[in-house]
Amino acid sequence: MTYKRVILTAGFAMFSMFFGSGNLVFPLLIGTQTLDVSTYSTIGLILTAVIVPFLGLFGMILYNGNTRDYFDKLGRIPSFLLILTMLSLMGPFGVVPRCITVAYGGLNVLYPDLPFNWFSAGFCALITLLIWKSNRVVDVIGLLLTPFKLGGLMLLMIVGLYYAPDIQKTTISTTESFLTGLHLGYQTMDLMAAFFFSATTVAYLRQNLKPRHDGHVLFKISLQSLIIGALLLTLAYIGFVKLGAHYATQLIGVKPESLLVVIAEKTMGIYALPIVGYTMAVACLATAVILTILFVDFLFSEILRGKLNEKICIFITIGTTYAMSLLGFSAICSILGQILEIAYPALIGLAVGNILSKISRFDMAKIFFWGILLLNVTYKITNLQ
C-alpha cells in the first residue's frame, strides 16, 4: 500500500471514528437552537469538538500513541482509574449505547414496526461480528465504511442546503449562541475518544511503515492523517449546523436522534430515507466498533489480566451495551452531560499540559489536570449551596 493511500485511509478512519452518534445529532440540534446566529455556535462547536480533540490526538502522536506514557504522568492509580472511567463512558456505559439509539432513529422510519430491543440486539450482534478480527478494523472503517458514510452525508448536505428555506430570526445573543455550541461540543466526547483513537491509528501507520523508516516519518504521516480527519470533521459540522438552522421551524417536536431523517424526507422525499437511514447506521456502527474494541482490550489486559478468554470479554461488553441502550437517547445524554461538565475541562488541561511538557520538558500535565478539576468541583459544590 502506498503512503498516500495509507495516510488517506488513516485520515478517513479518524473522521469515521469521530463522526458517530452525537456528531450526527448535536450539530443539527445546535442549528435549531441558534438559527441566524448559528455562525457563532459553529465556532464554539469547532472549538470543543474539533480543535480540542485534535489537540489530544496531536499530544498522543507526540507520545507515539502510547496511552500508558501519556496518562502515567498523573500517577499509576489515578491513571488507571481515569482510563477505566473514560473507556467505560465511551464504551458500554455511554457512547456505544447512544450509537445504537441514533442508528435506530435513522432506520425506524424505514422499519416502524421493528421493536427497539430487537434492533439493539441485532446491532450488538453486528458489532461482535466486526470486532472478532480486530486487526482489520482500521482497514474496514477507512476503506469500506467511511466512503459510504462520507458520500451519504455530503449528498444530504448539498441537496439540503440547496433547497433550504430561509433561516428565521432568534432572540438569543451571539454570546449565548457561542456557549451553546461550546457546551454541546462537550457532549460529543471527542477529546476522550482522541486519546484512544490515536493509539489505534498510530499502530496502523506504524504497521504500514517500512522497517528503515524512523519515528520522524511516523510523526509526519500521523500529522498528515490528523489534518485530513480534522478538515473533514470541520466541514461536516459547518454543514450540519446550517442544515439545522435552515430547517428549524420544520423540526419542532422531532426527537433529536430523528432530526437528520426528517430533514432528508423534506428535502429529497421518501426515496432518500433508505440512503440517510443506512448512512446514519453505518456512521454509528463505525464509532461503536472502535469504542467496543478499546473497552474489550482494556477489560482483558488491564482489569482481568488475561484470566478470562478475550471472546468472553467481548460478550460481557456487548451484554452491558445492550442493557444500557434500553435507557434511550435522552437518558444516556443526561447522565453523560452531568459527568462531562465536571471532567471535560480537566481533560482539556491534561491535553494542553502534556503537549507543553513535551515542548518545555517541565511536567505540567499533573498541575493542569488536578488544578482545573479541583476548581471545577469547588465551583459546582458552591453553586449547589
VMD Tcl script that draws the C-alpha trace (Angstrom):
set ca {
  {0.00 0.00 0.00}
  {1.43 3.43 -0.97}
  {1.99 6.05 1.73}
  {-0.56 8.36 0.14}
  {-3.19 5.66 0.41}
  {-2.12 4.82 3.98}
  {-2.42 8.48 5.03}
  {-5.82 8.90 3.35}
  {-7.09 5.66 4.87}
  {-5.97 6.73 8.35}
  {-7.42 10.25 7.89}
  {-10.75 8.87 6.71}
  {-10.71 6.38 9.59}
  {-10.16 9.23 12.09}
  {-13.14 11.10 10.67}
  {-15.30 7.98 10.68}
  {-14.32 7.03 14.24}
  {-15.24 10.51 15.48}
  {-18.34 11.14 13.41}
  {-20.71 8.80 15.17}
  {-23.87 9.13 17.21}
  {-23.59 12.51 18.94}
  {-21.88 14.06 15.94}
  {-24.92 13.28 13.80}
  {-27.29 14.85 16.33}
  {-25.68 17.74 18.22}
  {-24.70 19.95 15.23}
  {-28.29 19.79 13.93}
  {-29.59 20.49 17.44}
  {-27.26 23.48 17.73}
  {-28.54 24.86 14.44}
  {-32.19 24.56 15.51}
  {-31.43 26.47 18.72}
  {-29.24 29.27 17.36}
  {-30.84 30.00 13.95}
  {-29.48 33.22 12.38}
  {-26.58 33.46 14.86}
  {-25.53 29.86 14.22}
  {-22.15 31.02 12.88}
  {-21.13 31.75 16.47}
  {-22.39 28.42 17.75}
  {-20.46 26.71 14.95}
  {-17.27 28.38 16.18}
  {-17.98 27.11 19.71}
  {-18.68 23.62 18.39}
  {-15.49 23.52 16.31}
  {-13.51 24.63 19.36}
  {-14.71 21.84 21.66}
  {-15.46 19.14 19.07}
  {-12.57 19.60 16.60}
  {-9.70 21.73 17.94}
  {-9.71 20.32 21.48}
  {-9.98 16.64 20.41}
  {-7.27 17.06 17.80}
  {-5.05 18.68 20.45}
  {-5.49 15.39 22.28}
  {-4.64 13.48 19.10}
  {-1.57 15.64 18.49}
  {-0.40 15.09 22.06}
  {-0.84 11.34 21.72}
  {1.17 11.38 18.49}
  {3.99 13.11 20.41}
  {3.85 10.13 22.79}
  {3.87 7.68 19.82}
  {0.30 6.59 20.58}
  {1.36 5.18 23.97}
  {-1.60 5.77 26.30}
  {0.31 4.44 29.32}
  {3.10 7.03 28.98}
  {0.53 9.75 28.28}
  {-1.59 9.18 31.39}
  {1.04 7.90 33.82}
  {2.08 11.48 34.49}
  {-0.95 11.61 36.82}
  {0.33 8.64 38.82}
  {-0.23 4.91 38.35}
  {-3.52 4.53 40.26}
  {-5.15 7.84 39.13}
  {-4.10 6.98 35.57}
  {-5.73 3.54 35.76}
  {-8.96 4.93 37.25}
  {-9.15 7.76 34.70}
  {-8.66 5.40 31.75}
  {-11.23 2.98 33.19}
  {-13.77 5.79 33.63}
  {-13.24 7.21 30.14}
  {-13.37 3.85 28.38}
  {-16.48 2.88 30.35}
  {-18.27 6.11 29.40}
  {-17.22 5.86 25.77}
  {-17.88 2.14 25.68}
  {-20.73 0.06 27.11}
  {-21.96 2.64 29.65}
  {-22.39 5.66 27.38}
  {-21.43 6.37 23.80}
  {-21.85 2.90 22.28}
  {-25.44 2.54 23.61}
  {-26.07 6.08 22.33}
  {-24.80 4.97 18.91}
  {-27.44 2.24 18.91}
  {-30.26 4.66 19.75}
  {-29.21 7.09 16.99}
  {-28.88 4.28 14.44}
  {-32.39 3.18 15.40}
  {-33.62 6.76 14.95}
  {-32.30 6.66 11.38}
  {-33.80 3.29 10.46}
  {-37.03 3.43 12.45}
  {-38.74 5.38 9.67}
  {-37.98 2.54 7.26}
  {-38.97 -0.18 9.71}
  {-41.58 1.38 12.02}
  {-42.75 -1.99 13.37}
  {-39.26 -3.07 14.44}
  {-39.05 -3.04 18.28}
  {-36.03 -1.23 19.66}
  {-34.92 -4.16 21.82}
  {-34.73 -6.42 18.75}
  {-32.88 -3.76 16.77}
  {-30.41 -3.24 19.61}
  {-29.77 -6.97 19.84}
  {-29.10 -7.17 16.10}
  {-26.82 -4.11 16.18}
  {-24.86 -5.61 19.08}
  {-24.50 -8.87 17.14}
  {-23.12 -6.93 14.16}
  {-20.59 -5.14 16.39}
  {-19.49 -8.52 17.73}
  {-19.04 -9.87 14.22}
  {-16.91 -6.90 13.13}
  {-14.60 -6.90 16.17}
  {-13.97 -10.64 16.13}
  {-10.90 -9.91 13.98}
  {-9.86 -6.53 15.43}
  {-6.59 -6.28 13.48}
  {-8.59 -5.36 10.36}
  {-10.62 -2.56 11.97}
  {-8.81 0.48 10.52}
  {-8.93 -1.02 7.02}
  {-12.65 -1.84 7.37}
  {-13.51 1.61 8.74}
  {-11.19 3.63 6.50}
  {-11.70 1.81 3.21}
  {-15.27 0.49 3.43}
  {-17.40 2.34 5.97}
  {-16.06 5.90 5.56}
  {-16.62 6.30 1.78}
  {-20.22 5.14 2.22}
  {-20.75 7.47 5.16}
  {-18.99 10.45 3.59}
  {-20.87 10.07 0.31}
  {-24.26 9.89 2.01}
  {-23.60 12.85 4.30}
  {-22.24 15.06 1.51}
  {-25.23 14.27 -0.71}
  {-27.64 15.22 2.06}
  {-25.79 18.44 2.94}
  {-25.53 19.65 -0.67}
  {-29.15 18.89 -1.58}
  {-30.46 20.02 1.82}
  {-28.69 23.39 1.71}
  {-29.61 23.94 -1.95}
  {-33.35 23.62 -1.24}
  {-33.18 25.07 2.27}
  {-35.76 27.65 3.42}
  {-34.60 30.95 4.87}
  {-33.21 30.96 8.40}
  {-35.54 32.54 10.95}
  {-34.50 35.24 13.41}
  {-33.71 34.39 17.02}
  {-33.73 36.40 20.23}
  {-30.61 34.81 21.74}
  {-27.35 36.77 21.72}
  {-24.18 35.86 19.86}
  {-22.54 35.01 23.20}
  {-25.35 32.61 24.10}
  {-25.05 31.07 20.66}
  {-21.31 30.55 21.08}
  {-21.80 28.98 24.52}
  {-24.49 26.64 23.16}
  {-22.05 25.31 20.57}
  {-19.29 25.12 23.16}
  {-21.44 23.17 25.65}
  {-22.94 20.69 23.18}
  {-19.47 20.16 21.72}
  {-18.55 18.60 25.08}
  {-21.32 16.05 24.59}
  {-19.59 14.56 21.55}
  {-16.91 13.32 23.99}
  {-14.39 13.51 21.17}
  {-11.46 14.52 23.37}
  {-11.82 11.30 25.35}
  {-12.07 9.38 22.11}
  {-8.99 11.13 20.71}
  {-6.78 9.78 23.48}
  {-7.52 6.23 22.35}
  {-8.30 6.54 18.64}
  {-4.79 7.88 18.14}
  {-3.27 4.70 19.55}
  {-5.21 2.63 17.00}
  {-4.27 4.96 14.14}
  {-0.57 5.23 15.07}
  {-0.38 1.43 15.38}
  {-1.92 1.12 11.90}
  {0.51 3.66 10.41}
  {3.49 2.01 12.11}
  {2.39 -1.36 10.74}
  {2.43 0.06 7.19}
  {5.81 1.80 7.51}
  {8.88 0.20 6.02}
  {11.40 -1.06 8.61}
  {14.04 1.53 7.64}
  {11.80 4.48 8.48}
  {12.24 6.17 11.85}
  {9.96 7.96 14.32}
  {10.21 11.22 12.36}
  {8.46 9.65 9.36}
  {5.78 8.16 11.63}
  {5.17 11.58 13.21}
  {4.95 13.24 9.78}
  {2.39 10.86 8.29}
  {0.43 10.78 11.57}
  {0.18 14.57 11.45}
  {-0.97 14.49 7.82}
  {-3.67 11.96 8.68}
  {-4.73 14.11 11.63}
  {-5.14 17.19 9.41}
  {-7.28 15.26 6.90}
  {-9.54 13.96 9.68}
  {-9.88 17.41 11.28}
  {-10.77 19.12 7.99}
  {-13.42 16.53 7.14}
  {-14.92 16.87 10.61}
  {-14.97 20.69 10.43}
  {-16.73 20.69 7.05}
  {-19.31 18.20 8.29}
  {-20.07 20.29 11.39}
  {-20.44 23.53 9.41}
  {-22.87 21.88 7.02}
  {-24.92 20.16 9.71}
  {-25.30 23.28 11.88}
  {-26.51 25.19 8.82}
  {-28.97 22.41 7.98}
  {-30.40 22.57 11.50}
  {-30.70 26.36 11.35}
  {-32.46 26.39 7.97}
  {-34.98 23.65 8.79}
  {-35.56 24.56 12.46}
  {-39.22 25.55 12.02}
  {-39.96 22.18 10.39}
  {-38.23 20.22 13.15}
  {-40.31 21.38 16.12}
  {-41.26 18.38 18.25}
  {-38.92 15.98 16.43}
  {-36.73 13.74 18.61}
  {-33.02 14.69 18.42}
  {-32.00 11.30 17.02}
  {-34.54 11.67 14.17}
  {-33.64 15.21 13.03}
  {-31.47 14.09 10.13}
  {-34.05 11.68 8.77}
  {-36.80 14.31 8.85}
  {-34.58 16.82 7.02}
  {-33.82 14.20 4.37}
  {-37.51 13.46 3.89}
  {-38.33 17.15 3.49}
  {-35.51 17.83 1.02}
  {-35.29 14.67 -1.08}
  {-38.59 12.92 -0.42}
  {-39.29 9.46 0.94}
  {-36.93 7.86 -1.61}
  {-33.97 9.39 0.24}
  {-34.87 7.76 3.54}
  {-33.02 4.48 2.88}
  {-29.83 6.37 1.95}
  {-29.92 8.59 5.03}
  {-31.12 5.87 7.38}
  {-28.36 3.46 6.42}
  {-25.76 6.26 6.37}
  {-26.64 7.07 9.98}
  {-26.48 3.39 10.91}
  {-23.06 2.98 9.28}
  {-21.77 6.16 10.94}
  {-22.84 4.89 14.34}
  {-21.53 1.40 13.63}
  {-18.03 2.64 12.76}
  {-17.78 4.53 16.05}
  {-19.35 1.73 18.09}
  {-16.92 -0.86 16.72}
  {-13.75 1.02 17.60}
  {-15.01 2.06 21.06}
  {-16.04 -1.50 21.87}
  {-12.61 -2.80 20.87}
  {-10.92 -0.26 23.12}
  {-13.01 -1.29 26.14}
  {-12.63 -5.03 25.46}
  {-8.84 -4.69 25.19}
  {-8.67 -2.78 28.49}
  {-11.00 -5.23 30.23}
  {-8.97 -8.21 29.01}
  {-5.42 -6.92 29.54}
  {-5.63 -4.40 32.39}
  {-8.60 -5.41 34.57}
  {-8.80 -9.19 34.21}
  {-5.09 -9.58 33.32}
  {-5.86 -12.29 30.78}
  {-7.63 -14.51 33.33}
  {-10.66 -14.79 31.05}
  {-10.69 -15.52 27.34}
  {-10.88 -12.35 25.21}
  {-14.01 -13.63 23.49}
  {-15.76 -13.79 26.88}
  {-14.74 -10.15 27.46}
  {-16.44 -9.29 24.17}
  {-19.69 -10.92 25.29}
  {-19.56 -9.16 28.70}
  {-19.07 -5.79 26.97}
  {-21.78 -6.38 24.38}
  {-24.25 -7.55 27.04}
  {-23.67 -4.39 29.10}
  {-24.02 -2.25 25.97}
  {-27.35 -3.83 25.13}
  {-28.71 -3.26 28.65}
  {-27.62 0.41 28.70}
  {-29.09 1.08 25.24}
  {-32.55 0.33 26.61}
  {-32.38 3.59 28.64}
  {-32.86 5.61 25.44}
  {-31.02 8.56 23.87}
  {-32.19 11.35 26.21}
  {-31.48 9.45 29.43}
  {-27.99 8.46 28.26}
  {-27.18 12.05 27.24}
  {-28.44 13.38 30.57}
  {-26.15 11.05 32.52}
  {-23.14 11.82 30.33}
  {-23.78 15.57 30.40}
  {-23.59 15.79 34.19}
  {-20.29 13.89 34.28}
  {-18.73 15.80 31.38}
  {-19.44 19.23 32.87}
  {-17.04 18.36 35.67}
  {-14.48 16.17 33.89}
  {-14.07 17.72 30.44}
  {-12.26 20.96 31.40}
  {-9.73 18.92 33.39}
  {-9.14 16.64 30.40}
  {-8.52 19.70 28.23}
  {-5.97 20.81 30.82}
  {-4.34 17.37 30.64}
  {-4.12 17.54 26.83}
  {-2.55 21.01 26.84}
  {-0.27 20.14 29.77}
  {1.10 17.03 28.06}
  {1.91 18.96 24.88}
  {3.67 21.69 26.88}
  {5.53 19.02 28.85}
  {6.99 17.64 25.62}
  {8.00 21.10 24.45}
  {9.35 22.52 27.72}
  {10.49 19.29 29.42}
  {8.70 20.53 32.54}
  {5.85 18.32 33.76}
  {2.71 20.48 33.58}
  {0.10 17.79 32.93}
  {-0.47 16.89 36.58}
  {-0.71 20.54 37.66}
  {-3.16 21.44 34.90}
  {-5.38 18.37 35.35}
  {-5.72 18.38 39.14}
  {-5.84 22.18 39.39}
  {-8.69 22.53 36.88}
  {-10.57 19.53 38.31}
  {-10.36 20.97 41.84}
  {-11.56 24.40 40.69}
  {-14.45 22.88 38.74}
  {-15.60 20.64 41.59}
  {-15.38 23.57 44.04}
  {-17.44 25.72 41.66}
  {-20.12 23.03 41.31}
  {-20.35 22.49 45.08}
  {-20.59 26.25 45.69}
  {-23.46 26.54 43.21}
  {-25.36 23.73 44.92}
  {-25.45 25.60 48.21}
}
mol new
graphics top color blue
foreach p $ca { graphics top sphere $p radius 0.5 }
foreach p [lrange $ca 0 end-1] q [lrange $ca 1 end] { graphics top cylinder $p $q radius 0.2 }
display resetview
